[in-house]
Amino acid sequence: MTATYHVPVLAAEVLRFLPGRPDGVIVDGTAGGGGHARQLLEHLGPRGLLVALDRDPEALAACGSLTADFPGRVRLVASNFADLPAVLRREGLGPVDGILLDLGVSSRQLDEGSRGFSFLRDGPLDMRMDPAAGVPAAALVNGLSEGELARIFREYGEEPRASRAARAILRARERRPIVTTGELARVLEEALGRRGPKHPGTQVFQALRLAVNRELEALDGFLGALPGLLAPGGRVVVISYHSLEDRRVKTALRDLVPHCRCPPEALQCRCGEPGVLRLLTRKAVKAGPGEIEENPRARSARLRAGERLAEAPPGARQGGPP
């Protein structure tokens, strides 16, 4: 298994922003099958290093060929990108020159019914990215109260009929536990009905996956630690696939941009908002028609990028908005 495990989305756009220094250290925090990682390694110089993280053991195993093809230049780490500060310390690395996150699930995960991510493939209602960690989606579906389920569907899936979906699940599980993706999909289709080509359970499945894997919490933790993870001039690229993720990324990057309101003659920032990041993308970058035709899952991808400003003494003025 190599890059065919998962077709890398917005690959050309990723290479436009990463890597920076040819001998730098780049982190692929969601390595998947190694599609983006391989392309980054091909563009890094012979002294460049790539640290590839993934919490899915199958995905990380699919990256195994990278260590043979790029000897001494790849480190594979079984970890969540939220733990990147600890990973870099364990690896003896300081702030890095680039970080890539390609959020969500891979094509391989969606297409394997045994993983339980999709209603299109019947299988166990699991959804865990790391099958050895946490509890499967079936535990939430069969164990949470109606109110808790509705909250998850509303907050993580932005499902407008969250309460109706939760009530339908409770009625169904009173007869017998819901243990497969197919069973849950049928319950939701009967309760919500079809309105166009989109399956009515789409947002509920998304919500359960996010809750099971604590994906938004992981993203928030990463974004909070971001300034300390990047070396001066280091860049971050994040690809998201729905509004909950994209809004978080957009807000976090924007909040790290200088908002200094001090007069130009000031030698130091006195307003307390010197900022640490320069935006590289004014708006989210989207896939073009050609890529969407070849890979329909790229349709919802949104890429945002930023660059760490040069280091300056505490309180030093780092310029106004870029």
NULO-402145 format. One record per residue (C-alpha): residue number from 1; residue in one letter; x negated, y negated, z negated. Coordinates in nm, 2 decimals, decimal comma, always signed. Example, Ala and Ser with C-alpha at 12.3 -4.5 7.8 and 13.67 -1.06 7.14 Angstrom:
! NULO-402145
+-----+--------+--------+--------+--------+
! num ! residu !      x !      y !      z !
+-----+--------+--------+--------+--------+
!   1 !      a !  -1,23 !  +0,45 !  -0,78 !
!   2 !      s !  -1,37 !  +0,11 !  -0,71 !
+-----+--------+--------+--------+--------+
//
This chain:
! NULO-402145
+-----+--------+--------+--------+--------+
! num ! residu !      x !      y !      z !
+-----+--------+--------+--------+--------+
!   1 !      m !  +0,00 !  +0,00 !  +0,00 !
!   2 !      t !  -0,13 !  -0,34 !  +0,10 !
!   3 !      a !  +0,02 !  -0,67 !  +0,21 !
!   4 !      t !  +0,31 !  -0,48 !  +0,36 !
!   5 !      y !  +0,45 !  -0,42 !  +0,01 !
!   6 !      h !  +0,60 !  -0,77 !  +0,03 !
!   7 !      v !  +0,59 !  -1,03 !  +0,32 !
!   8 !      p !  +0,42 !  -1,34 !  +0,18 !
!   9 !      v !  +0,66 !  -1,64 !  +0,20 !
!  10 !      l !  +0,53 !  -1,98 !  +0,32 !
!  11 !      a !  +0,19 !  -1,83 !  +0,37 !
!  12 !      a !  +0,06 !  -2,11 !  +0,60 !
!  13 !      e !  +0,19 !  -2,37 !  +0,36 !
!  14 !      v !  +0,02 !  -2,20 !  +0,06 !
!  15 !      l !  -0,32 !  -2,21 !  +0,25 !
!  16 !      r !  -0,26 !  -2,58 !  +0,32 !
!  17 !      f !  -0,29 !  -2,65 !  -0,05 !
!  18 !      l !  -0,50 !  -2,36 !  -0,17 !
!  19 !      p !  -0,79 !  -2,28 !  -0,20 !
!  20 !      g !  -0,98 !  -2,59 !  -0,27 !
!  21 !      r !  -1,35 !  -2,53 !  -0,34 !
!  22 !      p !  -1,48 !  -2,23 !  -0,14 !
!  23 !      d !  -1,66 !  -2,10 !  -0,45 !
!  24 !      g !  -1,38 !  -2,17 !  -0,68 !
!  25 !      v !  -1,16 !  -1,96 !  -0,91 !
!  26 !      i !  -0,80 !  -1,91 !  -0,79 !
!  27 !      v !  -0,52 !  -1,74 !  -0,99 !
!  28 !      d !  -0,23 !  -1,56 !  -0,82 !
!  29 !      g !  +0,00 !  -1,54 !  -1,11 !
!  30 !      t !  +0,26 !  -1,32 !  -0,93 !
!  31 !      a !  +0,04 !  -1,10 !  -0,72 !
!  32 !      g !  +0,32 !  -0,87 !  -0,59 !
!  33 !      g !  +0,17 !  -0,65 !  -0,33 !
!  34 !      g !  -0,12 !  -0,88 !  -0,27 !
!  35 !      g !  +0,00 !  -1,06 !  +0,05 !
!  36 !      h !  -0,08 !  -1,41 !  -0,07 !
!  37 !      a !  -0,38 !  -1,29 !  -0,26 !
!  38 !      r !  -0,54 !  -1,13 !  +0,05 !
!  39 !      q !  -0,50 !  -1,45 !  +0,25 !
!  40 !      l !  -0,65 !  -1,66 !  -0,03 !
!  41 !      l !  -0,95 !  -1,43 !  -0,05 !
!  42 !      e !  -1,00 !  -1,45 !  +0,32 !
!  43 !      h !  -1,02 !  -1,83 !  +0,29 !
!  44 !      l !  -1,23 !  -1,84 !  -0,02 !
!  45 !      g !  -1,61 !  -1,83 !  +0,02 !
!  46 !      p !  -1,82 !  -1,52 !  -0,07 !
!  47 !      r !  -1,87 !  -1,66 !  -0,42 !
!  48 !      g !  -1,51 !  -1,74 !  -0,48 !
!  49 !      l !  -1,31 !  -1,54 !  -0,73 !
!  50 !      l !  -0,94 !  -1,45 !  -0,74 !
!  51 !      v !  -0,76 !  -1,34 !  -1,06 !
!  52 !      a !  -0,44 !  -1,15 !  -0,97 !
!  53 !      l !  -0,17 !  -1,11 !  -1,23 !
!  54 !      d !  +0,15 !  -0,91 !  -1,23 !
!  55 !      r !  +0,35 !  -0,75 !  -1,50 !
!  56 !      d !  +0,50 !  -0,49 !  -1,26 !
!  57 !      p !  +0,25 !  -0,19 !  -1,26 !
!  58 !      e !  +0,37 !  -0,08 !  -0,92 !
!  59 !      a !  +0,30 !  -0,42 !  -0,77 !
!  60 !      l !  -0,04 !  -0,44 !  -0,93 !
!  61 !      a !  -0,13 !  -0,09 !  -0,80 !
!  62 !      a !  -0,04 !  -0,21 !  -0,45 !
!  63 !      c !  -0,32 !  -0,47 !  -0,49 !
!  64 !      g !  -0,58 !  -0,20 !  -0,54 !
!  65 !      s !  -0,72 !  -0,22 !  -0,19 !
!  66 !      l !  -0,82 !  -0,58 !  -0,26 !
!  67 !      t !  -1,09 !  -0,47 !  -0,50 !
!  68 !      a !  -1,24 !  -0,24 !  -0,23 !
!  69 !      d !  -1,21 !  -0,49 !  +0,06 !
!  70 !      f !  -1,35 !  -0,79 !  -0,15 !
!  71 !      p !  -1,59 !  -0,62 !  -0,40 !
!  72 !      g !  -1,68 !  -0,83 !  -0,70 !
!  73 !      r !  -1,43 !  -1,10 !  -0,60 !
!  74 !      v !  -1,11 !  -0,98 !  -0,75 !
!  75 !      r !  -0,99 !  -0,92 !  -1,10 !
!  76 !      l !  -0,65 !  -0,74 !  -1,14 !
!  77 !      v !  -0,48 !  -0,81 !  -1,47 !
!  78 !      a !  -0,15 !  -0,65 !  -1,60 !
!  79 !      s !  +0,01 !  -0,96 !  -1,75 !
!  80 !      n !  +0,29 !  -1,22 !  -1,73 !
!  81 !      f !  +0,18 !  -1,55 !  -1,59 !
!  82 !      a !  +0,32 !  -1,71 !  -1,91 !
!  83 !      d !  +0,02 !  -1,56 !  -2,09 !
!  84 !      l !  -0,24 !  -1,71 !  -1,85 !
!  85 !      p !  -0,42 !  -1,92 !  -2,12 !
!  86 !      a !  -0,49 !  -1,60 !  -2,31 !
!  87 !      v !  -0,58 !  -1,41 !  -1,99 !
!  88 !      l !  -0,84 !  -1,67 !  -1,89 !
!  89 !      r !  -1,00 !  -1,66 !  -2,24 !
!  90 !      r !  -1,02 !  -1,28 !  -2,22 !
!  91 !      e !  -1,18 !  -1,30 !  -1,88 !
!  92 !      g !  -1,43 !  -1,56 !  -1,99 !
!  93 !      l !  -1,30 !  -1,82 !  -1,76 !
!  94 !      g !  -1,22 !  -2,19 !  -1,82 !
!  95 !      p !  -0,98 !  -2,41 !  -1,63 !
!  96 !      v !  -0,94 !  -2,29 !  -1,27 !
!  97 !      d !  -0,94 !  -2,45 !  -0,93 !
!  98 !      g !  -0,61 !  -2,32 !  -0,82 !
!  99 !      i !  -0,29 !  -2,14 !  -0,93 !
! 100 !      l !  -0,02 !  -1,99 !  -0,72 !
! 101 !      l !  +0,32 !  -1,87 !  -0,85 !
! 102 !      d !  +0,57 !  -1,70 !  -0,61 !
! 103 !      l !  +0,86 !  -1,66 !  -0,84 !
! 104 !      g !  +1,15 !  -1,41 !  -0,83 !
! 105 !      v !  +1,14 !  -1,05 !  -0,71 !
! 106 !      s !  +0,96 !  -0,90 !  -0,42 !
! 107 !      s !  +1,12 !  -0,74 !  -0,12 !
! 108 !      r !  +0,99 !  -0,40 !  -0,24 !
! 109 !      q !  +1,16 !  -0,45 !  -0,58 !
! 110 !      l !  +1,49 !  -0,54 !  -0,42 !
! 111 !      d !  +1,48 !  -0,25 !  -0,17 !
! 112 !      e !  +1,41 !  +0,02 !  -0,43 !
! 113 !      g !  +1,73 !  +0,13 !  -0,58 !
! 114 !      s !  +1,55 !  +0,29 !  -0,88 !
! 115 !      r !  +1,45 !  -0,05 !  -1,01 !
! 116 !      g !  +1,81 !  -0,18 !  -1,03 !
! 117 !      f !  +1,75 !  -0,53 !  -0,90 !
! 118 !      s !  +2,01 !  -0,53 !  -0,62 !
! 119 !      f !  +2,37 !  -0,44 !  -0,58 !
! 120 !      l !  +2,28 !  -0,33 !  -0,22 !
! 121 !      r !  +2,10 !  -0,02 !  -0,35 !
! 122 !      d !  +2,28 !  +0,19 !  -0,61 !
! 123 !      g !  +2,06 !  +0,29 !  -0,90 !
! 124 !      p !  +2,01 !  +0,26 !  -1,27 !
! 125 !      l !  +2,10 !  -0,08 !  -1,41 !
! 126 !      d !  +1,75 !  -0,17 !  -1,52 !
! 127 !      m !  +1,61 !  -0,49 !  -1,36 !
! 128 !      r !  +1,29 !  -0,49 !  -1,58 !
! 129 !      m !  +0,98 !  -0,61 !  -1,39 !
! 130 !      d !  +0,77 !  -0,42 !  -1,64 !
! 131 !      p !  +0,96 !  -0,09 !  -1,70 !
! 132 !      a !  +0,78 !  -0,04 !  -2,03 !
! 133 !      a !  +0,88 !  -0,37 !  -2,18 !
! 134 !      g !  +1,21 !  -0,51 !  -2,31 !
! 135 !      v !  +1,55 !  -0,37 !  -2,26 !
! 136 !      p !  +1,73 !  -0,28 !  -1,94 !
! 137 !      a !  +2,02 !  -0,48 !  -1,80 !
! 138 !      a !  +2,26 !  -0,20 !  -1,89 !
! 139 !      a !  +2,18 !  -0,27 !  -2,26 !
! 140 !      l !  +2,30 !  -0,63 !  -2,21 !
! 141 !      v !  +2,60 !  -0,54 !  -2,00 !
! 142 !      n !  +2,72 !  -0,27 !  -2,25 !
! 143 !      g !  +2,61 !  -0,44 !  -2,57 !
! 144 !      l !  +2,67 !  -0,81 !  -2,56 !
! 145 !      s !  +3,00 !  -0,98 !  -2,65 !
! 146 !      e !  +3,22 !  -1,14 !  -2,40 !
! 147 !      g !  +3,10 !  -1,49 !  -2,50 !
! 148 !      e !  +2,74 !  -1,40 !  -2,48 !
! 149 !      l !  +2,78 !  -1,24 !  -2,13 !
! 150 !      a !  +2,97 !  -1,55 !  -2,01 !
! 151 !      r !  +2,70 !  -1,78 !  -2,14 !
! 152 !      i !  +2,43 !  -1,58 !  -1,96 !
! 153 !      f !  +2,62 !  -1,58 !  -1,63 !
! 154 !      r !  +2,69 !  -1,95 !  -1,66 !
! 155 !      e !  +2,35 !  -2,07 !  -1,77 !
! 156 !      y !  +2,12 !  -1,83 !  -1,57 !
! 157 !      g !  +2,35 !  -1,76 !  -1,27 !
! 158 !      e !  +2,54 !  -2,09 !  -1,25 !
! 159 !      e !  +2,85 !  -1,87 !  -1,19 !
! 160 !      p !  +3,16 !  -2,08 !  -1,21 !
! 161 !      r !  +3,38 !  -1,78 !  -1,30 !
! 162 !      a !  +3,15 !  -1,66 !  -1,57 !
! 163 !      s !  +3,43 !  -1,59 !  -1,82 !
! 164 !      r !  +3,63 !  -1,39 !  -1,57 !
! 165 !      a !  +3,33 !  -1,18 !  -1,49 !
! 166 !      a !  +3,26 !  -1,12 !  -1,86 !
! 167 !      r !  +3,62 !  -1,01 !  -1,93 !
! 168 !      a !  +3,61 !  -0,77 !  -1,64 !
! 169 !      i !  +3,29 !  -0,61 !  -1,77 !
! 170 !      l !  +3,44 !  -0,57 !  -2,12 !
! 171 !      r !  +3,75 !  -0,40 !  -1,98 !
! 172 !      a !  +3,55 !  -0,17 !  -1,76 !
! 173 !      r !  +3,31 !  -0,06 !  -2,04 !
! 174 !      e !  +3,60 !  +0,02 !  -2,27 !
! 175 !      r !  +3,67 !  +0,31 !  -2,03 !
! 176 !      r !  +3,30 !  +0,41 !  -2,00 !
! 177 !      p !  +2,96 !  +0,25 !  -2,01 !
! 178 !      i !  +2,84 !  +0,07 !  -1,69 !
! 179 !      v !  +2,51 !  +0,23 !  -1,61 !
! 180 !      t !  +2,44 !  +0,18 !  -1,24 !
! 181 !      t !  +2,42 !  -0,12 !  -1,01 !
! 182 !      g !  +2,69 !  +0,02 !  -0,79 !
! 183 !      e !  +2,93 !  +0,04 !  -1,09 !
! 184 !      l !  +2,86 !  -0,32 !  -1,19 !
! 185 !      a !  +2,90 !  -0,44 !  -0,83 !
! 186 !      r !  +3,24 !  -0,28 !  -0,80 !
! 187 !      v !  +3,36 !  -0,42 !  -1,12 !
! 188 !      l !  +3,26 !  -0,77 !  -1,02 !
! 189 !      e !  +3,40 !  -0,74 !  -0,67 !
! 190 !      e !  +3,74 !  -0,63 !  -0,80 !
! 191 !      a !  +3,74 !  -0,91 !  -1,06 !
! 192 !      l !  +3,61 !  -1,20 !  -0,85 !
! 193 !      g !  +3,71 !  -1,10 !  -0,50 !
! 194 !      r !  +3,52 !  -1,17 !  -0,18 !
! 195 !      r !  +3,49 !  -1,52 !  -0,04 !
! 196 !      g !  +3,29 !  -1,50 !  +0,28 !
! 197 !      p !  +2,98 !  -1,28 !  +0,34 !
! 198 !      k !  +2,82 !  -1,34 !  +0,00 !
! 199 !      h !  +2,88 !  -1,06 !  -0,25 !
! 200 !      p !  +3,07 !  -1,20 !  -0,56 !
! 201 !      g !  +2,82 !  -1,04 !  -0,79 !
! 202 !      t !  +2,52 !  -1,22 !  -0,65 !
! 203 !      q !  +2,50 !  -1,48 !  -0,92 !
! 204 !      v !  +2,57 !  -1,24 !  -1,20 !
! 205 !      f !  +2,30 !  -1,01 !  -1,09 !
! 206 !      q !  +2,06 !  -1,30 !  -1,08 !
! 207 !      a !  +2,16 !  -1,41 !  -1,43 !
! 208 !      l !  +2,10 !  -1,06 !  -1,57 !
! 209 !      r !  +1,76 !  -1,03 !  -1,41 !
! 210 !      l !  +1,65 !  -1,37 !  -1,54 !
! 211 !      a !  +1,78 !  -1,28 !  -1,89 !
! 212 !      v !  +1,62 !  -0,93 !  -1,90 !
! 213 !      n !  +1,28 !  -1,06 !  -1,79 !
! 214 !      r !  +1,30 !  -1,40 !  -1,97 !
! 215 !      e !  +1,18 !  -1,56 !  -1,65 !
! 216 !      l !  +1,29 !  -1,91 !  -1,72 !
! 217 !      e !  +1,12 !  -1,90 !  -2,06 !
! 218 !      a !  +0,80 !  -1,77 !  -1,89 !
! 219 !      l !  +0,81 !  -2,05 !  -1,64 !
! 220 !      d !  +0,87 !  -2,31 !  -1,91 !
! 221 !      g !  +0,57 !  -2,18 !  -2,11 !
! 222 !      f !  +0,35 !  -2,19 !  -1,80 !
! 223 !      l !  +0,45 !  -2,54 !  -1,70 !
! 224 !      g !  +0,39 !  -2,66 !  -2,06 !
! 225 !      a !  +0,04 !  -2,52 !  -2,05 !
! 226 !      l !  -0,04 !  -2,63 !  -1,70 !
! 227 !      p !  -0,26 !  -2,94 !  -1,76 !
! 228 !      g !  -0,51 !  -2,73 !  -1,96 !
! 229 !      l !  -0,52 !  -2,46 !  -1,71 !
! 230 !      l !  -0,65 !  -2,67 !  -1,41 !
! 231 !      a !  -1,00 !  -2,80 !  -1,37 !
! 232 !      p !  -1,03 !  -3,16 !  -1,23 !
! 233 !      g !  -0,92 !  -3,14 !  -0,87 !
! 234 !      g !  -0,76 !  -2,81 !  -0,93 !
! 235 !      r !  -0,43 !  -2,75 !  -0,76 !
! 236 !      v !  -0,10 !  -2,57 !  -0,85 !
! 237 !      v !  +0,15 !  -2,43 !  -0,60 !
! 238 !      v !  +0,49 !  -2,29 !  -0,71 !
! 239 !      i !  +0,74 !  -2,12 !  -0,48 !
! 240 !      s !  +1,09 !  -2,09 !  -0,62 !
! 241 !      y !  +1,41 !  -1,94 !  -0,49 !
! 242 !      h !  +1,70 !  -2,10 !  -0,67 !
! 243 !      s !  +1,78 !  -2,43 !  -0,83 !
! 244 !      l !  +1,72 !  -2,33 !  -1,19 !
! 245 !      e !  +1,36 !  -2,27 !  -1,12 !
! 246 !      d !  +1,31 !  -2,55 !  -0,87 !
! 247 !      r !  +1,45 !  -2,81 !  -1,10 !
! 248 !      r !  +1,21 !  -2,70 !  -1,38 !
! 249 !      v !  +0,91 !  -2,72 !  -1,15 !
! 250 !      k !  +1,01 !  -3,05 !  -1,00 !
! 251 !      t !  +1,07 !  -3,21 !  -1,34 !
! 252 !      a !  +0,75 !  -3,07 !  -1,50 !
! 253 !      l !  +0,53 !  -3,19 !  -1,21 !
! 254 !      r !  +0,69 !  -3,53 !  -1,20 !
! 255 !      d !  +0,65 !  -3,58 !  -1,57 !
! 256 !      l !  +0,28 !  -3,51 !  -1,54 !
! 257 !      v !  +0,23 !  -3,79 !  -1,28 !
! 258 !      p !  +0,09 !  -4,12 !  -1,41 !
! 259 !      h !  +0,36 !  -4,36 !  -1,50 !
! 260 !      c !  +0,12 !  -4,62 !  -1,64 !
! 261 !      r !  +0,28 !  -4,97 !  -1,66 !
! 262 !      c !  -0,03 !  -5,15 !  -1,78 !
! 263 !      p !  -0,15 !  -5,45 !  -1,57 !
! 264 !      p !  -0,42 !  -5,38 !  -1,31 !
! 265 !      e !  -0,69 !  -5,56 !  -1,51 !
! 266 !      a !  -0,65 !  -5,33 !  -1,81 !
! 267 !      l !  -0,94 !  -5,10 !  -1,86 !
! 268 !      q !  -0,75 !  -4,85 !  -2,07 !
! 269 !      c !  -0,39 !  -4,73 !  -2,06 !
! 270 !      r !  -0,20 !  -4,88 !  -2,36 !
! 271 !      c !  +0,15 !  -4,77 !  -2,26 !
! 272 !      g !  +0,07 !  -4,41 !  -2,34 !
! 273 !      e !  +0,16 !  -4,26 !  -2,00 !
! 274 !      p !  -0,17 !  -4,23 !  -1,81 !
! 275 !      g !  -0,07 !  -3,90 !  -1,65 !
! 276 !      v !  -0,28 !  -3,60 !  -1,54 !
! 277 !      l !  -0,14 !  -3,49 !  -1,20 !
! 278 !      r !  -0,10 !  -3,61 !  -0,85 !
! 279 !      l !  +0,19 !  -3,48 !  -0,65 !
! 280 !      l !  +0,10 !  -3,32 !  -0,32 !
! 281 !      t !  +0,46 !  -3,26 !  -0,21 !
! 282 !      r !  +0,70 !  -3,55 !  -0,22 !
! 283 !      k !  +0,98 !  -3,32 !  -0,14 !
! 284 !      a !  +1,01 !  -2,94 !  -0,16 !
! 285 !      v !  +0,85 !  -2,77 !  +0,14 !
! 286 !      k !  +1,08 !  -2,52 !  +0,31 !
! 287 !      a !  +1,03 !  -2,24 !  +0,56 !
! 288 !      g !  +1,08 !  -2,32 !  +0,93 !
! 289 !      p !  +1,33 !  -2,15 !  +1,16 !
! 290 !      g !  +1,06 !  -1,91 !  +1,30 !
! 291 !      e !  +0,97 !  -1,77 !  +0,96 !
! 292 !      i !  +1,33 !  -1,75 !  +0,85 !
! 293 !      e !  +1,41 !  -1,55 !  +1,16 !
! 294 !      e !  +1,13 !  -1,30 !  +1,08 !
! 295 !      n !  +1,19 !  -1,29 !  +0,71 !
! 296 !      p !  +1,55 !  -1,40 !  +0,61 !
! 297 !      r !  +1,45 !  -1,40 !  +0,24 !
! 298 !      a !  +1,24 !  -1,71 !  +0,31 !
! 299 !      r !  +1,55 !  -1,92 !  +0,37 !
! 300 !      s !  +1,59 !  -2,01 !  +0,00 !
! 301 !      a !  +1,21 !  -2,06 !  -0,07 !
! 302 !      r !  +1,11 !  -2,41 !  -0,20 !
! 303 !      l !  +0,74 !  -2,49 !  -0,24 !
! 304 !      r !  +0,60 !  -2,77 !  -0,47 !
! 305 !      a !  +0,24 !  -2,85 !  -0,53 !
! 306 !      g !  +0,02 !  -3,08 !  -0,74 !
! 307 !      e !  -0,34 !  -3,17 !  -0,81 !
! 308 !      r !  -0,51 !  -3,23 !  -1,14 !
! 309 !      l !  -0,66 !  -3,57 !  -1,17 !
! 310 !      a !  -1,03 !  -3,62 !  -1,25 !
! 311 !      e !  -1,11 !  -3,61 !  -1,61 !
! 312 !      a !  -1,12 !  -3,93 !  -1,80 !
! 313 !      p !  -1,18 !  -4,03 !  -2,17 !
! 314 !      p !  -0,87 !  -4,01 !  -2,39 !
! 315 !      g !  -0,65 !  -4,31 !  -2,32 !
! 316 !      a !  -0,84 !  -4,41 !  -2,01 !
! 317 !      r !  -0,64 !  -4,56 !  -1,73 !
! 318 !      q !  -0,59 !  -4,31 !  -1,45 !
! 319 !      g !  -0,40 !  -4,52 !  -1,20 !
! 320 !      g !  -0,04 !  -4,59 !  -1,12 !
! 321 !      p !  +0,21 !  -4,36 !  -0,94 !
! 322 !      p !  +0,05 !  -4,19 !  -0,64 !
+-----+--------+--------+--------+--------+
//
